[in-house]
Amino acid sequence: MNAERPITVTHIIYKFAVGGLENGLVNLINHLPDHYRHRIISLTDIDEEFAGRLTRSVELHSLEKGPGSTWKIFPALSRLLRNQQPDIVHTRNLATIECLPMAALAGVSLRVHGEHGRDYEDRDGLNGKNLLTRKLTLPFAHRIISLSRAQQDYLVDYVGVKPDRITQIYNGVDTTKFTPGTEPRDASGAERTITLGTVGRMDLVKDQPALCRAFIALAGQFQEQDLRLLLVGDGQNYALCQQLLSDAGVLDRVTLTGSRPDVEYWLRQIDIFVLPSLAEGISNTILEAMASGLPVVATDVGGNAELVADTETGFIVPPSDPSALAAAIGRYLNEPGLRQAHGRAALDRVRQLFALGRMVETYDNLYQSLLIKRRAA
């Protein structure tokens, strides 16, 4: 479907910096067809280094919102939107949901909202204030995008959104960027170094300390194994993880890289990928790990079980349970052939179901179909 003129999309997010939601936005902008023109409005900050990941020319605007109500930035947001006159405004998650009625008041005729996941403080999505906010603001969206079936069910069952207003779109991963390492993985050598790893912001919701506790237990259980831990990311859990590992006397077997832009390189240093999160939407890092040919141990939250085929491409375990993490990882340490088989199956699964091109095509078709309906109305 060809557009007669450029389609302008203004993406509104809370903060344009390192994160799964933000990585997904960058991937979408970089790969949508040339007939799109994009603008990004960050309610708070813009990380210039992260913005360098954009390969398209994109207008970036920061409203520098401080604590308190989102409505206080309405005058600035309204001026921007009236000047831009975008075809579509696309908000994402609860932090920007109040911008939907603001966009309507500013005269934007087509509004899309994406539900990617929930915050640590409201992991089940049942906080009364947040529920009310969703119920009051989502009617201003012409289409709601859910990144997982679990999130779609939540919107229908708890928020009361009609199913025909929701489009479910999985994130996609760039399988040309995220690829298996070239070094062969030895399935037989029990003495070979095995690296457990995770990638992500070290926020409370990501629960990297649970992985640290599992690693400490495994280091004691598999003393003959040269077991290593790789933690890629930075945030408030960094110091806690470092202290836990130091107190257990295993810090010399751990690499904490801090925040890194070259995630694809670090994934190739990992043998078993672990995501111990307390809440998720659709995890980009799981998809990136699968595209890197890694088996994945992940907690049963959000859309994780929709990505990881339990006992086929990895293992799904309960959240907040280091012993369950350790037991699942221990299976791979005891059965190297299983680790390899799950890694190959993960690579096949991501290529078949979660390729970036599939995601981009779905967004393109959705945007254009909504515009056609709007112009015909």
C-alpha positions in Angstrom: 0.0 0.0 0.0 1.6 3.3 -1.1 1.0 6.6 0.5 0.3 9.6 -1.7 2.2 11.9 0.7 4.4 11.3 3.8 2.6 9.9 6.9 3.7 11.9 9.9 3.7 10.2 13.3 4.5 11.8 16.6 5.6 9.3 19.2 5.1 10.4 22.8 7.1 8.6 25.5 8.1 9.3 29.0 11.8 9.2 28.6 14.0 8.6 25.5 16.8 6.6 26.9 18.0 3.0 27.2 15.1 0.6 27.7 13.1 -2.1 26.0 10.2 0.1 25.0 12.6 2.7 23.7 14.6 0.1 21.8 11.4 -1.1 20.2 10.6 2.5 19.1 14.0 2.9 17.6 13.7 -0.3 15.7 10.3 0.7 14.3 11.4 4.1 13.2 14.6 2.8 11.6 12.8 0.2 9.6 9.4 1.6 8.6 9.2 2.6 4.9 10.5 6.0 3.7 7.1 7.5 3.3 6.9 8.0 7.1 8.1 11.1 8.9 8.7 10.7 12.6 8.9 13.0 15.6 9.5 12.0 19.2 8.2 13.9 22.2 9.8 12.9 25.5 7.9 14.1 28.6 11.1 14.2 30.5 14.6 13.7 29.2 16.4 12.7 26.0 19.7 10.7 26.2 21.7 12.1 23.3 23.9 9.0 23.1 20.9 6.7 22.9 19.3 9.0 20.3 22.4 8.2 18.2 20.9 4.8 17.5 18.3 6.4 15.2 19.3 6.0 11.6 16.6 8.3 10.3 16.3 12.0 10.6 13.9 12.5 13.6 12.7 15.6 15.3 13.3 15.3 19.1 11.5 17.4 21.7 11.9 17.2 25.5 9.2 18.8 27.7 11.4 18.4 30.8 8.4 17.4 32.9 9.1 17.3 36.6 7.2 15.5 39.4 3.5 15.8 39.5 0.5 15.8 37.2 1.1 15.3 33.4 -1.5 17.9 32.7 0.8 20.7 33.7 2.7 20.1 30.5 -0.5 20.4 28.4 0.2 24.0 27.1 3.7 23.0 25.8 2.4 19.7 24.4 -0.5 21.4 22.7 1.7 24.0 21.1 4.0 21.3 19.7 1.1 19.2 18.3 -0.7 22.2 16.8 2.6 23.3 15.1 3.4 19.7 13.9 -0.2 18.7 12.9 0.8 15.0 12.8 -1.4 12.5 11.0 -1.0 10.1 14.0 -0.1 10.5 17.7 1.2 7.3 19.2 1.5 7.3 23.0 3.0 4.4 25.0 2.3 3.0 28.5 0.6 4.5 31.5 3.2 7.3 31.9 1.9 9.0 28.7 -1.7 7.8 28.6 -3.0 11.2 29.7 -1.6 12.7 26.5 -4.4 11.0 24.6 -7.1 13.5 25.6 -4.5 16.3 25.4 -3.9 15.3 21.7 -7.6 15.2 21.1 -7.9 18.7 22.5 -5.0 19.8 20.4 -6.9 18.7 17.3 -5.0 15.5 16.4 -7.6 13.4 14.5 -6.0 10.0 14.9 -4.6 8.6 18.1 -3.0 5.3 18.9 -1.9 4.0 22.3 0.5 1.1 23.0 0.4 -1.0 26.2 3.8 -2.5 26.7 3.9 -3.6 30.3 3.4 -2.4 33.9 5.6 -0.8 36.5 7.1 -2.4 39.6 4.7 -0.6 41.9 1.6 -1.9 40.0 2.8 -5.3 38.6 -0.7 -6.8 38.5 -2.3 -3.6 37.1 -5.0 -3.5 39.7 -4.1 -0.2 41.4 -7.4 1.7 41.6 -6.0 5.0 40.5 -4.2 3.5 37.5 -7.2 1.5 36.5 -9.4 4.6 36.6 -6.9 6.5 34.5 -6.9 3.8 31.8 -10.7 3.7 31.8 -11.0 7.4 31.4 -8.3 8.0 28.8 -8.3 4.9 26.6 -11.6 5.9 24.9 -9.6 8.8 23.3 -7.5 6.2 21.4 -8.8 5.0 18.1 -6.6 1.9 18.3 -4.9 0.2 21.3 -1.8 -1.9 20.6 -1.1 -4.7 23.0 2.3 -6.3 22.9 1.2 -9.6 24.3 -1.9 -11.7 24.7 -1.6 -11.4 28.4 -1.8 -7.6 28.2 -4.7 -7.8 25.8 -6.6 -10.1 28.2 -5.9 -7.6 31.0 -7.3 -4.7 28.9 -10.5 -6.6 28.1 -11.1 -8.2 31.5 -10.1 -5.4 33.9 -10.1 -2.1 31.9 -13.2 -3.0 29.9 -11.8 -2.3 26.4 -13.7 -4.0 23.6 -11.6 -6.6 21.9 -12.2 -5.1 18.4 -10.4 -1.9 19.5 -7.2 -3.8 20.3 -4.5 -5.0 17.9 -1.9 -7.4 19.3 1.5 -7.0 17.8 4.6 -8.8 19.1 7.9 -7.0 19.2 10.4 -8.0 16.5 14.1 -8.6 16.6 16.7 -7.7 14.0 18.1 -11.2 13.1 20.8 -9.7 11.1 22.2 -7.8 14.1 21.5 -10.4 16.8 23.1 -13.7 15.6 24.8 -16.7 17.3 28.5 -16.4 18.0 30.9 -18.0 15.6 32.7 -20.0 18.3 31.3 -23.5 18.5 29.6 -24.4 21.7 31.0 -27.7 23.1 28.1 -29.9 24.2 30.3 -32.4 26.0 33.0 -30.7 27.9 31.9 -30.4 31.5 35.0 -28.5 32.4 34.4 -25.7 29.9 33.5 -22.2 31.2 29.7 -21.7 31.2 28.4 -18.1 31.4 25.0 -17.2 32.7 23.9 -13.8 31.8 21.2 -11.2 31.6 20.8 -7.8 29.9 18.6 -4.9 31.1 18.2 -1.9 33.3 19.0 -2.9 36.9 15.7 -1.6 38.2 13.7 -3.3 41.0 11.2 -4.8 38.5 14.0 -6.7 36.7 15.1 -8.4 39.9 18.7 -9.2 39.0 19.4 -10.0 42.7 17.3 -13.2 42.3 19.7 -14.3 39.5 22.7 -13.4 41.8 21.3 -15.6 44.5 20.7 -18.4 42.1 24.3 -18.0 40.8 25.6 -18.2 44.3 23.7 -21.4 45.0 24.9 -22.9 41.7 28.5 -22.0 42.3 28.4 -24.0 45.5 26.5 -26.9 43.9 28.6 -27.2 40.8 32.1 -26.6 42.2 33.8 -28.6 39.5 32.2 -26.3 36.8 33.9 -23.1 35.8 30.7 -21.1 36.2 30.6 -17.4 35.4 27.9 -14.6 35.6 27.6 -11.6 33.2 25.3 -8.7 34.2 24.9 -6.1 31.5 23.1 -2.9 32.6 23.0 -0.2 35.2 20.6 1.1 37.8 19.6 1.0 41.4 20.1 -2.8 41.7 23.8 -2.6 40.6 25.2 -1.9 44.0 23.0 -4.5 45.7 24.1 -7.2 43.2 27.7 -6.3 43.7 27.3 -6.5 47.5 25.5 -9.9 47.3 28.2 -11.4 45.1 31.0 -9.9 47.1 29.6 -11.2 50.4 29.3 -14.7 48.9 32.9 -14.6 47.8 32.1 -15.1 44.1 32.6 -11.5 42.7 35.8 -12.6 41.0 33.6 -14.9 38.8 31.3 -12.1 37.8 31.4 -9.3 35.1 29.2 -6.2 35.7 29.5 -4.2 32.5 27.2 -1.3 33.4 25.1 0.1 30.6 26.4 -0.9 27.1 25.2 0.0 23.6 26.7 -3.2 22.1 24.3 -5.7 23.5 24.7 -8.1 20.6 28.4 -8.5 21.4 27.7 -9.3 25.1 24.9 -11.8 24.2 27.5 -13.8 22.2 29.5 -14.2 25.5 26.6 -15.9 27.2 25.7 -19.6 27.2 22.4 -19.5 29.1 20.3 -16.3 29.2 18.2 -15.6 32.3 15.5 -13.0 32.7 14.4 -12.9 36.4 11.9 -10.0 36.1 8.9 -9.4 38.3 6.9 -7.9 35.5 7.3 -7.6 31.7 5.4 -6.8 28.6 7.1 -8.4 25.6 10.8 -8.6 26.4 13.1 -7.4 23.7 16.1 -8.9 25.4 14.5 -12.4 25.4 14.0 -12.1 21.6 17.6 -10.8 21.2 18.9 -13.8 23.2 16.8 -16.2 21.2 18.1 -14.7 18.0 21.6 -15.2 19.4 20.9 -18.9 19.7 20.6 -19.0 23.4 18.3 -21.1 25.7 16.3 -18.8 27.9 15.2 -19.2 31.6 12.6 -16.6 32.3 10.0 -15.9 34.9 6.3 -16.5 34.3 5.3 -12.8 34.0 3.8 -10.7 31.2 4.4 -12.2 27.8 7.5 -14.2 28.7 5.7 -17.5 28.3 4.5 -16.4 24.8 8.1 -16.0 23.7 9.8 -18.9 25.4 8.3 -22.3 24.6 8.7 -24.0 28.0 10.8 -27.2 27.9 11.4 -26.6 24.1 13.4 -23.3 23.8 14.0 -22.8 27.5 12.3 -22.9 30.9 9.6 -20.8 32.5 9.8 -20.5 36.3 7.9 -18.6 39.0 9.0 -15.0 39.8 10.8 -14.1 43.0 12.1 -17.6 43.4 15.9 -17.9 43.1 15.8 -21.6 43.9 13.5 -22.2 40.9 15.9 -20.2 38.7 18.8 -22.3 40.0 17.0 -25.6 39.4 16.2 -24.7 35.8 19.8 -23.5 35.1 21.1 -26.6 36.8 19.3 -28.8 34.2 21.4 -27.2 31.5 24.6 -27.6 33.5 23.8 -31.3 34.0 22.7 -31.7 30.3 24.9 -29.7 27.9 23.1 -31.4 25.0 19.8 -30.0 26.2 21.3 -26.5 26.4 22.4 -26.7 22.7 19.0 -28.2 21.5 17.0 -25.5 23.2 19.3 -22.8 21.8 18.8 -24.1 18.3 15.1 -24.3 18.8 15.0 -20.7 20.2 16.8 -19.5 17.0 14.3 -21.3 14.8 11.3 -19.9 16.8 12.4 -16.3 16.7 13.1 -16.5 12.9 9.7 -17.9 12.3 7.5 -15.8 14.6 9.4 -12.7 15.8 11.4 -11.3 12.9 11.6 -7.6 12.8 10.2 -7.4 9.3 7.0 -9.0 10.4 6.5 -6.4 13.2 7.3 -3.4 11.0 4.9 -4.6 8.3 2.1 -5.0 10.8 2.6 -1.5 12.2 2.7 -0.1 8.6 -0.5 -1.8 7.7 -2.2 -0.7 10.9 -1.2 3.0 10.5 -2.3 3.1 6.9 -5.6 1.3 7.4 -6.5 3.7 10.3 -5.7 6.6 8.1 -7.8 5.3 5.2 -10.8 4.8 7.5 -10.3 8.3 9.0 -10.1 10.0 5.6 -13.2 8.1 4.4 -15.2 9.0 7.4 
